[in-house]
Amino acid sequence: MSRDVILITGGTGFAGSHLVEVLLASGETQIHVTCQSGRGGFVSQLLPADQIHELDLINFETTANLIKRLQPNQIYHLAATAAVGSSFNQTRKILENHLELQLSLLEAVRQFAPKSRILAIGSALEYDTTPTSPHLVIDETHPLGPVSPYAVSKAIQSLLATSYVKTHRLDVVLARPFNHIGERQGLGFVVSDFAAQIVKIERGLQTEIRVGNLLAERDFTDVKDMVGAYQLLMHRGITGEVYNLGSGRAHSVQNILNWLKASALAPVVVVPDPLKFRPLDINSIIADNDKVCALGWQPTEDIKPTVERILAWWRTQKI
């Protein structure tokens, strides 16, 4: 067990809550998380109240005060507005929020805790995914070319973090996770959306499931494997380097839906919904994960049982 003080921004969210579990299981105790509006959620069951900090990270003064007080050794920077589809309708908000959030944290660390190590979480959507090859396998040298406003904002965050490494010598490692799924992921993501709709059908609340592009292929990773990679990069990642995080395998959205339908407790009627199709969608995207695997990471969770666990979790929820 280390004596490190660990800060997880956005630590009460989907991936953050799983990261807290992994860190606790490895013996860490000085784990602090940030949240907005007192939404401690599941993490409230894991950490004492004085380690859950309600604040707006965009506000530099409050962020700086937290950094000064905690003097964290490790900062997992997960906080973000995860809204790819809706970002087309709130472009200015997404761009401004993510830029200000990144700048606020980096500047607070530069001024008040310059020896902290930061793992900055970006997105695979930062890459140029316009090529039309059937299976686009992306490594860290692939050019950037974000499509959605959300992806543009994440690319800006990565570039800003790299700037602080070069100009201020901050200790920042950059991760670009591909799709990760699991229990506690909210609506707005394909597997959770499917599972929640199936549970509504099972409860007699609706009669059909509305879907978008089922032909898309995605590199899905269990969130438990993903946060394990976060922990590994915190300890073994090289400052200023970017690491792709993904399974290296593609699964079609159609296959995901088929697995869920097979586990459903009621007949499922599938109906295409034009509103669920994005203005410019990506056919297939797969992670080249050689770089992170060279550090000792290997995904271990089979994705089909993960999908079944997600459905089981939604059956415990009020929706």
LOKE-243703 format. One line per 4 residues: their letters; for each residue x, y, z of N, C-alpha, C. Coordinates in steps of 0.05 Angstrom, whole numbers, plus 5000, padded with zeros to 4 digits. Example, Ala and Ser with C-alpha at 12.3 -4.5 7.8 and 13.67 -1.06 7.14 Angstrom:
BEGIN
as> 5264:4886:5156:5246:4910:5156:5264:4934:5156; 5257:4955:5142:5273:4979:5143:5258:5001:5157 $
END
This chain:
BEGIN
msrd> 5017:4976:5000:5000:5000:5000:5018:5025:5000; 5012:5043:4982:5027:5068:4980:5014:5089:4998; 5029:5110:5003:5018:5133:5018:5011:5156:4999; 5009:5150:4974:5003:5171:4954:4975:5182:4958 $
vili> 4973:5207:4954:4946:5220:4953:4938:5220:4924; 4914:5208:4919:4905:5204:4892:4879:5221:4888; 4879:5236:4866:4855:5252:4859:4844:5241:4833; 4818:5236:4832:4805:5228:4807:4784:5249:4801 $
tggt> 4789:5264:4780:4769:5284:4772:4747:5268:4757; 4722:5275:4763:4700:5260:4752:4699:5232:4763; 4709:5229:4787:4712:5202:4799:4686:5189:4808; 4664:5203:4807:4638:5191:4814:4623:5181:4789 $
gfag> 4635:5185:4766:4623:5177:4741:4627:5148:4735; 4620:5140:4711:4621:5112:4703:4649:5100:4706; 4668:5108:4691:4695:5097:4693:4708:5104:4720; 4703:5128:4730:4714:5136:4755:4707:5118:4778 $
shlv> 4681:5110:4779:4673:5092:4801:4686:5065:4800; 4691:5055:4776:4705:5029:4773:4734:5033:4780; 4746:5056:4773:4774:5061:4781:4777:5062:4811; 4758:5074:4825:4759:5075:4854:4759:5047:4865 $
evll> 4742:5029:4854:4742:5002:4864:4769:4988:4860; 4781:4992:4837:4807:4979:4831:4829:4990:4850; 4829:5016:4854:4849:5028:4872:4846:5018:4901; 4821:5017:4910:4816:5007:4937:4825:4978:4940 $
asge> 4819:4962:4919:4827:4934:4920:4857:4930:4920; 4872:4950:4910:4901:4948:4910:4913:4960:4935; 4896:4969:4954:4906:4978:4980:4908:5008:4983; 4900:5023:4963:4901:5052:4966:4879:5062:4984 $
tqih> 4884:5082:5000:4864:5093:5018:4859:5123:5015; 4880:5137:5006:4878:5166:5003:4868:5173:4975; 4844:5165:4970:4832:5169:4944:4811:5191:4946; 4814:5212:4931:4795:5235:4931:4783:5237:4903 $
vtcq> 4757:5243:4902:4744:5246:4876:4729:5273:4875; 4725:5283:4851:4709:5307:4848:4683:5299:4835; 4662:5315:4841:4636:5312:4828:4623:5339:4828; 4601:5341:4813:4585:5365:4812:4559:5360:4826 $
sgrg> 4548:5380:4839:4521:5380:4851:4517:5357:4871; 4538:5349:4885:4535:5329:4906:4527:5302:4896; 4532:5296:4871:4524:5270:4860:4546:5249:4865; 4548:5240:4890:4568:5220:4896:4561:5193:4886 $
gfvs> 4535:5187:4884:4526:5162:4872:4538:5138:4886; 4545:5118:4869:4556:5093:4879:4581:5097:4896; 4598:5117:4888:4623:5121:4902:4618:5129:4931; 4595:5140:4937:4588:5147:4965:4589:5123:4983 $
qllp> 4585:5099:4972:4587:5074:4987:4615:5064:4991; 4634:5076:4977:4662:5067:4977:4681:5085:4992; 4675:5111:4992:4694:5130:5003:4680:5147:5025; 4695:5156:5045:4684:5174:5065:4676:5201:5052 $
adqi> 4657:5214:5064:4646:5239:5053:4668:5260:5049; 4688:5261:5066:4708:5282:5064:4728:5276:5041; 4725:5254:5027:4742:5249:5004:4726:5251:4978; 4701:5261:4980:4685:5267:4956:4681:5297:4956 $
held> 4691:5310:4935:4692:5339:4934:4673:5350:4913; 4654:5365:4921:4635:5377:4903:4646:5404:4893; 4653:5406:4868:4663:5432:4858:4661:5432:4828; 4662:5456:4817:4662:5461:4788:4691:5464:4779 $
linf> 4702:5444:4765:4730:5444:4757:4736:5466:4737; 4716:5477:4724:4720:5499:4706:4729:5524:4721; 4720:5526:4746:4727:5549:4762:4756:5545:4772; 4774:5562:4763:4802:5559:4770:4807:5562:4800 $
etta> 4793:5581:4812:4799:5586:4841:4792:5561:4858; 4769:5549:4853:4761:5526:4869:4779:5502:4863; 4786:5499:4838:4804:5477:4830:4832:5481:4842; 4842:5505:4841:4868:5511:4853:4868:5506:4883 $
nlik> 4847:5514:4896:4845:5510:4925:4846:5480:4932; 4832:5464:4916:4833:5435:4922:4861:5424:4917; 4874:5432:4895:4901:5422:4889:4920:5430:4911; 4918:5455:4920:4936:5465:4941:4932:5449:4967 $
rlqp> 4907:5443:4973:4901:5430:4999:4909:5400:4998; 4903:5387:4976:4908:5358:4975:4937:5351:4968; 4950:5368:4952:4977:5362:4942:4978:5333:4931; 4961:5326:4912:4960:5299:4902:4986:5290:4888 $
nqiy> 4993:5265:4893:5016:5253:4878:5007:5243:4851; 4982:5233:4850:4971:5222:4825:4945:5236:4819; 4941:5244:4794:4915:5256:4786:4906:5240:4761; 4883:5227:4764:4870:5214:4742:4849:5234:4732 $
hlaa> 4854:5245:4708:4836:5267:4699:4815:5255:4680; 4793:5247:4692:4771:5234:4677:4748:5253:4671; 4746:5275:4685:4723:5293:4683:4718:5302:4655; 4694:5299:4645:4687:5308:4618:4657:5306:4615 $
taav> 4647:5319:4595:4619:5316:4587:4618:5296:4564; 4611:5271:4571:4612:5249:4551:4587:5249:4535; 4587:5265:4513:4562:5268:4497:4570:5271:4468; 4576:5249:4455:4585:5250:4427:4562:5259:4409 $
gssf> 4539:5244:4410:4517:5251:4392:4505:5278:4397; 4500:5285:4422:4488:5311:4428:4506:5334:4425; 4533:5329:4422:4552:5351:4419:4547:5366:4393; 4534:5353:4373:4528:5367:4348:4507:5390:4353 $
nqtr> 4492:5387:4374:4471:5407:4380:4480:5427:4402; 4503:5423:4414:4513:5441:4435:4543:5444:4431; 4551:5451:4407:4579:5453:4400:4594:5473:4417; 4584:5497:4420:4598:5517:4435:4602:5509:4464 $
kile> 4581:5498:4476:4583:5490:4504:4604:5468:4508; 4604:5448:4491:4623:5426:4494:4652:5437:4491; 4657:5453:4470:4684:5463:4465:4693:5481:4488; 4676:5499:4497:4684:5517:4518:4689:5502:4544 $
nhle> 4671:5484:4551:4673:5470:4577:4698:5453:4578; 4704:5438:4557:4727:5420:4557:4753:5436:4557; 4754:5458:4542:4778:5474:4542:4783:5486:4569; 4762:5498:4581:4765:5511:4607:4772:5491:4629 $
lqls> 4760:5468:4627:4764:5447:4647:4794:5438:4646; 4804:5433:4623:4832:5424:4620:4851:5446:4629; 4846:5470:4620:4864:5492:4627:4864:5497:4657; 4841:5496:4669:4839:5501:4698:4855:5481:4714 $
llea> 4853:5455:4707:4868:5435:4722:4898:5437:4717; 4906:5439:4691:4934:5441:4685:4948:5465:4698; 4934:5487:4697:4946:5511:4709:4947:5509:4739; 4927:5498:4752:4927:5494:4781:4951:5476:4789 $
vrqf> 4955:5454:4774:4977:5436:4780:5004:5450:4775; 5006:5465:4753:5031:5479:4747:5038:5498:4770; 5019:5512:4781:5024:5532:4801:5028:5521:4829; 5013:5500:4836:5011:5492:4864:5019:5463:4870 $
apks> 5022:5446:4849:5031:5418:4854:5046:5408:4829; 5067:5421:4822:5081:5415:4797:5094:5388:4795; 5096:5374:4818:5108:5347:4818:5087:5325:4815; 5061:5333:4813:5040:5313:4810:5043:5299:4783 $
rila> 5035:5274:4782:5033:5260:4756:5004:5260:4748; 4999:5267:4723:4971:5268:4712:4968:5247:4691; 4947:5232:4692:4938:5215:4670:4914:5229:4657; 4918:5240:4634:4898:5255:4620:4883:5237:4601 $
igsa> 4856:5234:4605:4840:5216:4589:4829:5230:4565; 4837:5222:4542:4827:5233:4517:4806:5214:4505; 4807:5211:4479:4787:5194:4466:4798:5184:4439; 4792:5159:4432:4799:5149:4405:4786:5165:4383 $
leyd> 4765:5180:4389:4751:5196:4369:4768:5220:4360; 4790:5225:4374:4808:5246:4365:4821:5240:4338; 4823:5214:4332:4837:5206:4307:4820:5211:4282; 4834:5213:4259:4821:5215:4233:4810:5188:4226 $
ttpt> 4784:5186:4225:4771:5160:4219:4755:5161:4193; 4762:5179:4176:4748:5182:4150:4755:5161:4129; 4779:5148:4131:4785:5127:4111:4763:5105:4110; 4758:5094:4087:4735:5076:4083:4743:5046:4083 $
sphl> 4767:5040:4091:4775:5011:4092:4757:4997:4111; 4751:4971:4106:4732:4956:4123:4739:4956:4152; 4764:4953:4159:4773:4952:4186:4796:4972:4190; 4790:4995:4202:4810:5015:4207:4824:5010:4233 $
vide> 4849:5001:4232:4864:4995:4257:4882:5019:4262; 4880:5031:4285:4892:5057:4291:4914:5054:4313; 4938:5062:4306:4959:5064:4327:4963:5093:4334; 4982:5098:4352:4986:5125:4363:4998:5145:4343 $
thpl> 5008:5135:4321:5019:5153:4300:4998:5161:4280; 4975:5151:4282:4953:5157:4264:4947:5187:4266; 4942:5201:4244:4937:5230:4246:4911:5236:4260; 4910:5259:4273:4886:5269:4285:4867:5280:4264 $
gpvs> 4842:5277:4268:4822:5287:4249:4794:5283:4261; 4789:5295:4285:4764:5291:4298:4740:5301:4282; 4718:5287:4284:4694:5292:4268:4673:5307:4285; 4664:5296:4307:4644:5308:4323:4655:5331:4340 $
pyav> 4639:5350:4348:4648:5371:4366:4660:5360:4392; 4649:5338:4402:4660:5325:4426:4689:5317:4420; 4693:5303:4397:4720:5294:4391:4739:5317:4387; 4730:5338:4374:4747:5362:4371:4755:5372:4398 $
skai> 4737:5373:4417:4743:5384:4444:4763:5366:4458; 4762:5340:4454:4781:5322:4467:4809:5325:4454; 4810:5329:4428:4835:5334:4414:4848:5360:4425; 4832:5380:4429:4842:5405:4440:4854:5400:4468 $
qsll> 4840:5384:4484:4850:5378:4511:4877:5364:4509; 4880:5345:4491:4905:5330:4488:4928:5348:4480; 4922:5366:4461:4943:5384:4451:4951:5404:4473; 4932:5412:4489:4938:5430:4511:4955:5416:4532 $
atsy> 4948:5391:4538:4965:5376:4557:4993:5372:4547; 4996:5366:4522:5022:5363:4510:5038:5389:4511; 5024:5411:4507:5037:5437:4509:5049:5442:4537; 5033:5434:4558:5043:5438:4585:5066:5419:4592 $
vkth> 5067:5396:4579:5090:5379:4583:5115:5392:4571; 5112:5403:4548:5136:5415:4534:5145:5441:4545; 5125:5458:4552:5132:5486:4560:5136:5489:4591; 5121:5472:4606:5122:5475:4635:5133:5450:4649 $
rldv> 5140:5430:4633:5152:5405:4643:5133:5390:4663; 5107:5393:4659:5089:5377:4675:5091:5348:4668; 5086:5331:4687:5087:5302:4684:5060:5291:4676; 5054:5291:4650:5028:5283:4640:5032:5260:4621 $
vlar> 5016:5239:4625:5013:5216:4607:4986:5218:4594; 4984:5212:4568:4958:5215:4554:4948:5188:4546; 4922:5183:4552:4909:5158:4544:4887:5164:4525; 4884:5147:4504:4862:5150:4485:4846:5124:4486 $
pfnh> 4827:5122:4504:4810:5098:4505:4791:5096:4482; 4787:5071:4473:4766:5065:4454:4741:5059:4470; 4720:5049:4457:4695:5044:4472:4698:5026:4496; 4689:5034:4519:4689:5016:4542:4662:5016:4555 $
iger> 4654:4993:4564:4626:4988:4573:4626:4973:4599; 4604:4975:4613:4601:4960:4638:4578:4970:4654; 4575:4959:4678:4554:4968:4696:4558:4997:4703; 4536:5011:4708:4535:5039:4717:4541:5059:4694 $
qglg> 4544:5049:4670:4545:5068:4647:4517:5079:4642; 4515:5105:4638:4489:5118:4635:4478:5115:4607; 4455:5127:4603:4443:5127:4577:4459:5146:4558; 4454:5142:4532:4469:5157:4513:4492:5141:4501 $
fvvs> 4496:5116:4510:4516:5098:4499:4502:5073:4490; 4512:5062:4468:4496:5043:4453:4488:5018:4470; 4507:5006:4484:4500:4982:4499:4481:4988:4522; 4486:5009:4536:4467:5017:4558:4440:5024:4547 $
dfaa> 4439:5038:4524:4413:5045:4513:4398:5020:4505; 4411:5001:4492:4398:4977:4485:4387:4962:4509; 4405:4959:4529:4397:4944:4553:4374:4957:4568; 4375:4983:4570:4353:4997:4584:4326:4994:4570 $
qivk> 4327:4995:4543:4303:4992:4528:4292:4964:4531; 4309:4944:4531:4300:4916:4534:4287:4912:4561; 4299:4924:4582:4287:4922:4609:4259:4935:4609; 4256:4958:4595:4229:4970:4593:4210:4952:4579 $
ierg> 4219:4938:4558:4201:4919:4545:4194:4896:4564; 4213:4886:4579:4207:4865:4599:4187:4874:4619; 4187:4900:4626:4169:4911:4646:4143:4920:4634; 4139:4917:4608:4114:4925:4595:4112:4955:4591 $
lqte> 4135:4969:4592:4134:4998:4590:4137:5008:4561; 4147:4990:4543:4148:4996:4515:4147:4970:4500; 4143:4971:4474:4139:4946:4458:4161:4941:4438; 4178:4961:4434:4199:4958:4414:4224:4972:4422 $
irvg> 4247:4964:4410:4272:4977:4415:4280:4994:4391; 4286:5019:4395:4293:5037:4373:4323:5039:4371; 4333:5036:4347:4362:5033:4343:4372:5052:4321; 4399:5056:4322:4412:5071:4301:4427:5053:4282 $
nlla> 4451:5059:4276:4467:5044:4256:4478:5018:4268; 4466:4996:4260:4473:4969:4270:4498:4958:4255; 4505:4970:4233:4527:4959:4217:4554:4968:4228; 4554:4989:4244:4580:4999:4255:4594:4978:4272 $
erdf> 4620:4977:4269:4637:4959:4285:4654:4976:4304; 4655:4967:4329:4669:4982:4349:4688:4964:4365; 4709:4975:4376:4727:4961:4393:4717:4965:4422; 4703:4945:4432:4691:4947:4459:4710:4934:4479 $
tdvk> 4714:4947:4502:4730:4937:4524:4715:4939:4550; 4716:4918:4566:4704:4919:4593:4716:4942:4609; 4700:4957:4622:4710:4980:4638:4730:4971:4659; 4727:4947:4669:4746:4936:4690:4774:4934:4678 $
dmvg> 4776:4924:4653:4802:4924:4640:4812:4952:4634; 4794:4970:4627:4802:4997:4619:4814:5011:4643; 4801:5010:4666:4813:5025:4689:4838:5011:4700; 4840:4985:4694:4866:4972:4700:4888:4984:4684 $
ayql> 4882:4990:4659:4902:5003:4641:4908:5031:4652; 4888:5046:4662:4893:5072:4673:4914:5070:4696; 4909:5051:4714:4927:5047:4736:4955:5040:4727; 4957:5023:4707:4983:5016:4696:4998:5040:4685 $
lmhr> 4984:5056:4669:4996:5080:4657:5005:5100:4678; 4990:5102:4699:4998:5121:4720:5026:5113:4731; 5032:5088:4732:5057:5078:4744:5079:5073:4723; 5071:5066:4699:5091:5058:4679:5092:5075:4653 $
gitg> 5071:5091:4650:5070:5107:4625:5093:5128:4624; 5101:5134:4600:5123:5154:4596:5111:5182:4593; 5123:5201:4607:5113:5228:4606:5112:5238:4577; 5089:5250:4570:5085:5262:4544:5077:5243:4522 $
evyn> 5076:5217:4529:5069:5196:4509:5039:5192:4509; 5029:5183:4486:5001:5176:4482:4999:5146:4480; 4978:5135:4493:4973:5106:4493:4945:5100:4485; 4941:5084:4464:4915:5074:4457:4906:5052:4476 $
lgsg> 4881:5053:4484:4870:5033:4502:4846:5020:4490; 4848:4995:4482:4826:4981:4470:4834:4951:4468; 4814:4935:4461:4818:4906:4461:4833:4897:4436; 4832:4913:4415:4844:4904:4389:4826:4886:4373 $
rahs> 4801:4884:4382:4781:4868:4367:4756:4885:4363; 4743:4880:4340:4718:4894:4334:4694:4876:4337; 4672:4888:4347:4646:4875:4349:4626:4893:4336; 4608:4882:4319:4588:4898:4307:4566:4905:4327 $
vqni> 4554:4928:4323:4532:4935:4341:4509:4915:4338; 4506:4904:4314:4486:4883:4310:4491:4859:4328; 4516:4850:4331:4522:4828:4348:4515:4834:4377; 4522:4858:4386:4516:4866:4413:4486:4864:4418 $
lnwl> 4470:4874:4399:4441:4873:4402:4431:4844:4402; 4443:4827:4385:4435:4799:4384:4440:4786:4411; 4462:4791:4424:4468:4780:4451:4447:4788:4471; 4440:4814:4470:4420:4824:4489:4393:4812:4484 $
kasa> 4385:4810:4458:4359:4798:4452:4358:4769:4461; 4380:4755:4459:4380:4727:4468:4376:4724:4498; 4384:4745:4513:4381:4744:4542:4355:4757:4551; 4340:4769:4533:4315:4783:4541:4294:4764:4550 $
lapv> 4278:4774:4569:4256:4758:4580:4229:4763:4567; 4230:4777:4544:4206:4783:4529:4214:4787:4500; 4196:4783:4481:4202:4787:4452:4211:4816:4447; 4231:4820:4431:4241:4846:4425:4238:4853:4395 $
vvvp> 4222:4874:4390:4218:4884:4362:4238:4907:4358; 4253:4905:4336:4274:4925:4330:4264:4944:4309; 4265:4970:4315:4256:4991:4296:4278:5012:4292; 4286:5017:4267:4306:5038:4262:4295:5065:4270 $
dplk> 4311:5082:4282:4304:5109:4291:4323:5129:4278; 4313:5145:4259:4331:5165:4245:4345:5183:4265; 4332:5189:4288:4344:5207:4307:4369:5195:4320; 4372:5169:4319:4395:5156:4331:4419:5153:4312 $
frpl> 4415:5161:4287:4437:5161:4268:4453:5187:4270; 4479:5186:4273:4495:5210:4275:4499:5222:4247; 4503:5248:4245:4507:5261:4219:4530:5249:4203; 4552:5241:4216:4574:5229:4202:4585:5207:4221 $
dins> 4577:5182:4214:4585:5160:4232:4609:5145:4220; 4622:5129:4236:4647:5115:4229:4640:5086:4225; 4649:5074:4202:4642:5046:4197:4655:5027:4217; 4681:5028:4219:4695:5009:4236:4720:5022:4247 $
iiad> 4725:5018:4273:4749:5029:4285:4760:5010:4306; 4785:5003:4305:4797:4983:4322:4824:4995:4333; 4829:4989:4358:4854:4999:4370:4877:4981:4364; 4899:4993:4357:4925:4979:4358:4936:4984:4386 $
ndkv> 4936:4964:4403:4943:4967:4431:4971:4957:4438; 4988:4954:4417:5014:4943:4422:5030:4959:4443; 5027:4986:4441:5044:5003:4458:5038:4999:4488; 5012:4998:4495:5005:4994:4523:5010:4965:4531 $
calg> 5006:4946:4513:5011:4918:4520:5041:4913:4525; 5058:4929:4513:5087:4927:4518:5094:4935:4547; 5076:4949:4560:5080:4956:4588:5069:4935:4607; 5055:4915:4596:5046:4893:4613:5016:4891:4615 $
wqpt> 5001:4906:4599:4971:4905:4601:4960:4885:4580; 4940:4870:4589:4925:4853:4571:4896:4853:4580; 4877:4859:4562:4849:4857:4570:4842:4828:4575; 4827:4823:4596:4821:4795:4604:4792:4788:4603 $
edik> 4774:4809:4602:4746:4804:4604:4734:4798:4576; 4720:4776:4573:4705:4770:4548:4681:4789:4547; 4677:4801:4523:4658:4823:4521:4629:4813:4522; 4624:4788:4514:4596:4778:4514:4585:4776:4543 $
ptve> 4600:4764:4562:4590:4765:4589:4587:4793:4600; 4604:4811:4591:4602:4839:4600:4575:4851:4591; 4568:4846:4566:4542:4855:4556:4519:4843:4573; 4521:4818:4580:4500:4805:4596:4499:4817:4624 $
rila> 4522:4824:4635:4523:4837:4662:4509:4864:4661; 4513:4878:4639:4501:4905:4636:4471:4902:4636; 4460:4883:4622:4431:4878:4622:4421:4871:4650; 4436:4854:4664:4428:4846:4691:4429:4871:4709 $
wwrt> 4448:4889:4706:4449:4913:4722:4425:4931:4717; 4418:4934:4692:4395:4952:4686:4369:4941:4697; 4368:4914:4701:4344:4903:4713:4341:4911:4743; 4362:4921:4755:4361:4930:4783:4355:4959:4785 $
qki> 4352:4973:4762:4349:5002:4763:4320:5011:4758; 4314:5034:4769:4289:5047:4763:4292:5064:4737; 4277:5056:4717:4280:5070:4691:4252:5075:4679 $
END
